[in-house]
């Protein structure tokens, strides 16, 4: 699992998954948006 430290220059955080799996941490707005798209894509079974 990636360790993403708190950062005041970039957007960092965690996004919850709709299926109840553990939260996924991100370190950019693009990465956050990509995880959101993966979460609602019916062709994606899982991601890390």
PDB file of N, CA, C and O in Angstrom:
ATOM      1  N   UNK A   1       0.833  -1.168   0.000  1.00  0.00           N
ATOM      2  CA  UNK A   1       0.000   0.000   0.000  1.00  0.00           C
ATOM      3  C   UNK A   1       0.885   1.241   0.000  1.00  0.00           C
ATOM      4  O   UNK A   1       1.894   1.306   0.703  1.00  0.00           O
ATOM      5  N   UNK A   2       0.492   2.203  -0.788  1.00  0.00           N
ATOM      6  CA  UNK A   2       1.254   3.448  -0.865  1.00  0.00           C
ATOM      7  C   UNK A   2       1.048   4.286   0.384  1.00  0.00           C
ATOM      8  O   UNK A   2      -0.052   4.354   0.931  1.00  0.00           O
ATOM      9  N   UNK A   3       2.111   4.914   0.820  1.00  0.00           N
ATOM     10  CA  UNK A   3       2.041   5.882   1.917  1.00  0.00           C
ATOM     11  C   UNK A   3       2.121   7.263   1.285  1.00  0.00           C
ATOM     12  O   UNK A   3       3.149   7.622   0.711  1.00  0.00           O
ATOM     13  N   UNK A   4       1.064   8.032   1.382  1.00  0.00           N
ATOM     14  CA  UNK A   4       1.046   9.369   0.800  1.00  0.00           C
ATOM     15  C   UNK A   4       1.028  10.373   1.943  1.00  0.00           C
ATOM     16  O   UNK A   4       0.039  10.471   2.670  1.00  0.00           O
ATOM     17  N   UNK A   5       2.113  11.116   2.105  1.00  0.00           N
ATOM     18  CA  UNK A   5       2.180  12.074   3.203  1.00  0.00           C
ATOM     19  C   UNK A   5       1.302  13.296   2.940  1.00  0.00           C
ATOM     20  O   UNK A   5       0.955  13.590   1.796  1.00  0.00           O
ATOM     21  N   UNK A   6       0.953  13.990   3.999  1.00  0.00           N
ATOM     22  CA  UNK A   6       0.216  15.238   3.870  1.00  0.00           C
ATOM     23  C   UNK A   6       1.080  16.222   3.097  1.00  0.00           C
ATOM     24  O   UNK A   6       2.284  16.326   3.327  1.00  0.00           O
ATOM     25  N   UNK A   7       0.458  16.931   2.190  1.00  0.00           N
ATOM     26  CA  UNK A   7       1.200  17.809   1.300  1.00  0.00           C
ATOM     27  C   UNK A   7       0.420  19.106   1.154  1.00  0.00           C
ATOM     28  O   UNK A   7      -0.797  19.081   0.969  1.00  0.00           O
ATOM     29  N   UNK A   8       1.100  20.225   1.234  1.00  0.00           N
ATOM     30  CA  UNK A   8       0.423  21.515   1.117  1.00  0.00           C
ATOM     31  C   UNK A   8       0.572  22.134  -0.268  1.00  0.00           C
ATOM     32  O   UNK A   8       0.015  23.204  -0.518  1.00  0.00           O
ATOM     33  N   UNK A   9       1.306  21.494  -1.174  1.00  0.00           N
ATOM     34  CA  UNK A   9       1.461  21.981  -2.549  1.00  0.00           C
ATOM     35  C   UNK A   9       0.472  21.324  -3.498  1.00  0.00           C
ATOM     36  O   UNK A   9       0.006  21.965  -4.439  1.00  0.00           O
ATOM     37  N   UNK A  10       0.147  20.070  -3.271  1.00  0.00           N
ATOM     38  CA  UNK A  10      -0.730  19.312  -4.162  1.00  0.00           C
ATOM     39  C   UNK A  10      -1.972  18.859  -3.414  1.00  0.00           C
ATOM     40  O   UNK A  10      -2.046  18.939  -2.187  1.00  0.00           O
ATOM     41  N   UNK A  11      -2.932  18.388  -4.170  1.00  0.00           N
ATOM     42  CA  UNK A  11      -4.147  17.833  -3.580  1.00  0.00           C
ATOM     43  C   UNK A  11      -3.854  16.401  -3.160  1.00  0.00           C
ATOM     44  O   UNK A  11      -3.450  15.586  -3.989  1.00  0.00           O
ATOM     45  N   UNK A  12      -4.049  16.085  -1.897  1.00  0.00           N
ATOM     46  CA  UNK A  12      -3.880  14.716  -1.408  1.00  0.00           C
ATOM     47  C   UNK A  12      -5.107  14.341  -0.597  1.00  0.00           C
ATOM     48  O   UNK A  12      -5.807  15.209  -0.075  1.00  0.00           O
ATOM     49  N   UNK A  13      -5.363  13.063  -0.495  1.00  0.00           N
ATOM     50  CA  UNK A  13      -6.500  12.622   0.292  1.00  0.00           C
ATOM     51  C   UNK A  13      -6.826  11.174   0.030  1.00  0.00           C
ATOM     52  O   UNK A  13      -5.989  10.404  -0.442  1.00  0.00           O
ATOM     53  N   UNK A  14      -8.063  10.812   0.348  1.00  0.00           N
ATOM     54  CA  UNK A  14      -8.529   9.442   0.157  1.00  0.00           C
ATOM     55  C   UNK A  14      -9.964   9.490  -0.343  1.00  0.00           C
ATOM     56  O   UNK A  14     -10.743  10.364   0.034  1.00  0.00           O
ATOM     57  N   UNK A  15     -10.288   8.551  -1.183  1.00  0.00           N
ATOM     58  CA  UNK A  15     -11.644   8.454  -1.722  1.00  0.00           C
ATOM     59  C   UNK A  15     -12.215   7.099  -1.321  1.00  0.00           C
ATOM     60  O   UNK A  15     -11.538   6.076  -1.412  1.00  0.00           O
ATOM     61  N   UNK A  16     -13.467   7.105  -0.877  1.00  0.00           N
ATOM     62  CA  UNK A  16     -14.087   5.844  -0.474  1.00  0.00           C
ATOM     63  C   UNK A  16     -14.669   5.149  -1.698  1.00  0.00           C
ATOM     64  O   UNK A  16     -15.015   5.788  -2.692  1.00  0.00           O
ATOM     65  N   UNK A  17     -14.766   3.851  -1.604  1.00  0.00           N
ATOM     66  CA  UNK A  17     -15.310   3.054  -2.703  1.00  0.00           C
ATOM     67  C   UNK A  17     -16.759   2.722  -2.408  1.00  0.00           C
ATOM     68  O   UNK A  17     -17.144   2.554  -1.250  1.00  0.00           O
ATOM     69  N   UNK A  18     -17.555   2.628  -3.450  1.00  0.00           N
ATOM     70  CA  UNK A  18     -18.987   2.380  -3.279  1.00  0.00           C
ATOM     71  C   UNK A  18     -19.284   0.954  -2.826  1.00  0.00           C
ATOM     72  O   UNK A  18     -20.362   0.695  -2.289  1.00  0.00           O
ATOM     73  N   UNK A  19     -18.344   0.015  -3.032  1.00  0.00           N
ATOM     74  CA  UNK A  19     -18.605  -1.378  -2.668  1.00  0.00           C
ATOM     75  C   UNK A  19     -18.148  -1.718  -1.251  1.00  0.00           C
ATOM     76  O   UNK A  19     -18.263  -2.872  -0.836  1.00  0.00           O
ATOM     77  N   UNK A  20     -17.637  -0.751  -0.502  1.00  0.00           N
ATOM     78  CA  UNK A  20     -17.247  -0.988   0.881  1.00  0.00           C
ATOM     79  C   UNK A  20     -15.809  -1.407   1.083  1.00  0.00           C
ATOM     80  O   UNK A  20     -15.398  -1.632   2.221  1.00  0.00           O
ATOM     81  N   UNK A  21     -15.023  -1.522   0.012  1.00  0.00           N
ATOM     82  CA  UNK A  21     -13.597  -1.850   0.139  1.00  0.00           C
ATOM     83  C   UNK A  21     -12.863  -0.696   0.818  1.00  0.00           C
ATOM     84  O   UNK A  21     -13.406   0.404   0.920  1.00  0.00           O
ATOM     85  N   UNK A  22     -11.641  -0.931   1.282  1.00  0.00           N
ATOM     86  CA  UNK A  22     -10.874   0.145   1.927  1.00  0.00           C
ATOM     87  C   UNK A  22     -10.682   1.347   1.003  1.00  0.00           C
ATOM     88  O   UNK A  22     -10.707   1.226  -0.222  1.00  0.00           O
ATOM     89  N   UNK A  23     -10.493   2.492   1.617  1.00  0.00           N
ATOM     90  CA  UNK A  23     -10.316   3.733   0.865  1.00  0.00           C
ATOM     91  C   UNK A  23      -9.026   3.702   0.047  1.00  0.00           C
ATOM     92  O   UNK A  23      -8.060   3.033   0.412  1.00  0.00           O
ATOM     93  N   UNK A  24      -9.030   4.435  -1.059  1.00  0.00           N
ATOM     94  CA  UNK A  24      -7.869   4.540  -1.937  1.00  0.00           C
ATOM     95  C   UNK A  24      -7.301   5.947  -1.775  1.00  0.00           C
ATOM     96  O   UNK A  24      -8.031   6.935  -1.860  1.00  0.00           O
ATOM     97  N   UNK A  25      -5.991   6.027  -1.540  1.00  0.00           N
ATOM     98  CA  UNK A  25      -5.343   7.323  -1.355  1.00  0.00           C
ATOM     99  C   UNK A  25      -4.856   7.868  -2.691  1.00  0.00           C
ATOM    100  O   UNK A  25      -4.433   7.108  -3.563  1.00  0.00           O
ATOM    101  N   UNK A  26      -4.916   9.181  -2.846  1.00  0.00           N
ATOM    102  CA  UNK A  26      -4.487   9.833  -4.082  1.00  0.00           C
ATOM    103  C   UNK A  26      -3.608  11.033  -3.756  1.00  0.00           C
ATOM    104  O   UNK A  26      -3.614  11.542  -2.635  1.00  0.00           O
ATOM    105  N   UNK A  27      -2.846  11.476  -4.767  1.00  0.00           N
ATOM    106  CA  UNK A  27      -1.987  12.636  -4.562  1.00  0.00           C
ATOM    107  C   UNK A  27      -2.083  13.652  -5.690  1.00  0.00           C
ATOM    108  O   UNK A  27      -1.171  14.456  -5.882  1.00  0.00           O
ATOM    109  N   UNK A  28      -3.181  13.623  -6.438  1.00  0.00           N
ATOM    110  CA  UNK A  28      -3.445  14.657  -7.439  1.00  0.00           C
ATOM    111  C   UNK A  28      -4.936  14.632  -7.767  1.00  0.00           C
ATOM    112  O   UNK A  28      -5.619  13.634  -7.539  1.00  0.00           O
ATOM    113  N   UNK A  29      -5.422  15.740  -8.302  1.00  0.00           N
ATOM    114  CA  UNK A  29      -6.829  15.813  -8.683  1.00  0.00           C
ATOM    115  C   UNK A  29      -7.127  14.838  -9.822  1.00  0.00           C
ATOM    116  O   UNK A  29      -8.202  14.241  -9.868  1.00  0.00           O
ATOM    117  N   UNK A  30      -6.180  14.681 -10.734  1.00  0.00           N
ATOM    118  CA  UNK A  30      -6.363  13.753 -11.849  1.00  0.00           C
ATOM    119  C   UNK A  30      -6.501  12.318 -11.350  1.00  0.00           C
ATOM    120  O   UNK A  30      -7.354  11.567 -11.823  1.00  0.00           O
ATOM    121  N   UNK A  31      -5.660  11.945 -10.395  1.00  0.00           N
ATOM    122  CA  UNK A  31      -5.720  10.598  -9.825  1.00  0.00           C
ATOM    123  C   UNK A  31      -7.041  10.389  -9.084  1.00  0.00           C
ATOM    124  O   UNK A  31      -7.641   9.319  -9.186  1.00  0.00           O
ATOM    125  N   UNK A  32      -7.497  11.390  -8.346  1.00  0.00           N
ATOM    126  CA  UNK A  32      -8.774  11.306  -7.631  1.00  0.00           C
ATOM    127  C   UNK A  32      -9.918  11.098  -8.613  1.00  0.00           C
ATOM    128  O   UNK A  32     -10.775  10.242  -8.395  1.00  0.00           O
ATOM    129  N   UNK A  33      -9.936  11.877  -9.693  1.00  0.00           N
ATOM    130  CA  UNK A  33     -10.998  11.756 -10.691  1.00  0.00           C
ATOM    131  C   UNK A  33     -10.968  10.392 -11.380  1.00  0.00           C
ATOM    132  O   UNK A  33     -12.019   9.825 -11.678  1.00  0.00           O
ATOM    133  N   UNK A  34      -9.773   9.866 -11.631  1.00  0.00           N
ATOM    134  CA  UNK A  34      -9.641   8.549 -12.251  1.00  0.00           C
ATOM    135  C   UNK A  34     -10.233   7.466 -11.349  1.00  0.00           C
ATOM    136  O   UNK A  34     -10.928   6.571 -11.831  1.00  0.00           O
ATOM    137  N   UNK A  35      -9.963   7.540 -10.048  1.00  0.00           N
ATOM    138  CA  UNK A  35     -10.532   6.569  -9.113  1.00  0.00           C
ATOM    139  C   UNK A  35     -12.052   6.668  -9.079  1.00  0.00           C
ATOM    140  O   UNK A  35     -12.736   5.650  -8.973  1.00  0.00           O
ATOM    141  N   UNK A  36     -12.580   7.870  -9.168  1.00  0.00           N
ATOM    142  CA  UNK A  36     -14.032   8.045  -9.200  1.00  0.00           C
ATOM    143  C   UNK A  36     -14.623   7.389 -10.448  1.00  0.00           C
ATOM    144  O   UNK A  36     -15.666   6.739 -10.374  1.00  0.00           O
ATOM    145  N   UNK A  37     -13.966   7.558 -11.586  1.00  0.00           N
ATOM    146  CA  UNK A  37     -14.446   6.932 -12.818  1.00  0.00           C
ATOM    147  C   UNK A  37     -14.381   5.410 -12.734  1.00  0.00           C
ATOM    148  O   UNK A  37     -15.304   4.722 -13.170  1.00  0.00           O
ATOM    149  N   UNK A  38     -13.291   4.884 -12.174  1.00  0.00           N
ATOM    150  CA  UNK A  38     -13.168   3.433 -12.025  1.00  0.00           C
ATOM    151  C   UNK A  38     -14.271   2.869 -11.137  1.00  0.00           C
ATOM    152  O   UNK A  38     -14.788   1.781 -11.388  1.00  0.00           O
ATOM    153  N   UNK A  39     -14.621   3.617 -10.105  1.00  0.00           N
ATOM    154  CA  UNK A  39     -15.614   3.139  -9.143  1.00  0.00           C
ATOM    155  C   UNK A  39     -16.983   2.933  -9.795  1.00  0.00           C
ATOM    156  O   UNK A  39     -17.736   2.055  -9.373  1.00  0.00           O
ATOM    157  N   UNK A  40     -17.312   3.720 -10.805  1.00  0.00           N
ATOM    158  CA  UNK A  40     -18.633   3.629 -11.425  1.00  0.00           C
ATOM    159  C   UNK A  40     -18.633   2.939 -12.783  1.00  0.00           C
ATOM    160  O   UNK A  40     -19.669   2.881 -13.445  1.00  0.00           O
ATOM    161  N   UNK A  41     -17.487   2.416 -13.205  1.00  0.00           N
ATOM    162  CA  UNK A  41     -17.399   1.688 -14.471  1.00  0.00           C
ATOM    163  C   UNK A  41     -17.813   0.236 -14.230  1.00  0.00           C
ATOM    164  O   UNK A  41     -17.195  -0.453 -13.418  1.00  0.00           O
ATOM    165  N   UNK A  42     -18.841  -0.229 -14.920  1.00  0.00           N
ATOM    166  CA  UNK A  42     -19.346  -1.587 -14.692  1.00  0.00           C
ATOM    167  C   UNK A  42     -18.395  -2.660 -15.203  1.00  0.00           C
ATOM    168  O   UNK A  42     -18.538  -3.827 -14.839  1.00  0.00           O
ATOM    169  N   UNK A  43     -17.425  -2.292 -16.041  1.00  0.00           N
ATOM    170  CA  UNK A  43     -16.466  -3.255 -16.577  1.00  0.00           C
ATOM    171  C   UNK A  43     -15.269  -3.482 -15.662  1.00  0.00           C
ATOM    172  O   UNK A  43     -14.463  -4.373 -15.928  1.00  0.00           O
ATOM    173  N   UNK A  44     -15.130  -2.709 -14.602  1.00  0.00           N
ATOM    174  CA  UNK A  44     -13.998  -2.816 -13.679  1.00  0.00           C
ATOM    175  C   UNK A  44     -14.432  -3.638 -12.473  1.00  0.00           C
ATOM    176  O   UNK A  44     -15.407  -3.302 -11.801  1.00  0.00           O
ATOM    177  N   UNK A  45     -13.703  -4.715 -12.203  1.00  0.00           N
ATOM    178  CA  UNK A  45     -14.024  -5.559 -11.046  1.00  0.00           C
ATOM    179  C   UNK A  45     -13.347  -5.075  -9.781  1.00  0.00           C
ATOM    180  O   UNK A  45     -13.972  -5.025  -8.721  1.00  0.00           O
ATOM    181  N   UNK A  46     -12.059  -4.714  -9.882  1.00  0.00           N
ATOM    182  CA  UNK A  46     -11.326  -4.228  -8.709  1.00  0.00           C
ATOM    183  C   UNK A  46     -10.126  -3.409  -9.162  1.00  0.00           C
ATOM    184  O   UNK A  46      -9.704  -3.484 -10.316  1.00  0.00           O
ATOM    185  N   UNK A  47      -9.594  -2.639  -8.247  1.00  0.00           N
ATOM    186  CA  UNK A  47      -8.388  -1.854  -8.485  1.00  0.00           C
ATOM    187  C   UNK A  47      -7.728  -1.573  -7.149  1.00  0.00           C
ATOM    188  O   UNK A  47      -8.360  -1.659  -6.097  1.00  0.00           O
ATOM    189  N   UNK A  48      -6.437  -1.233  -7.205  1.00  0.00           N
ATOM    190  CA  UNK A  48      -5.683  -0.949  -5.976  1.00  0.00           C
ATOM    191  C   UNK A  48      -5.092   0.427  -6.043  1.00  0.00           C
ATOM    192  O   UNK A  48      -4.420   0.857  -5.106  1.00  0.00           O
TER     193      UNK A  48
END
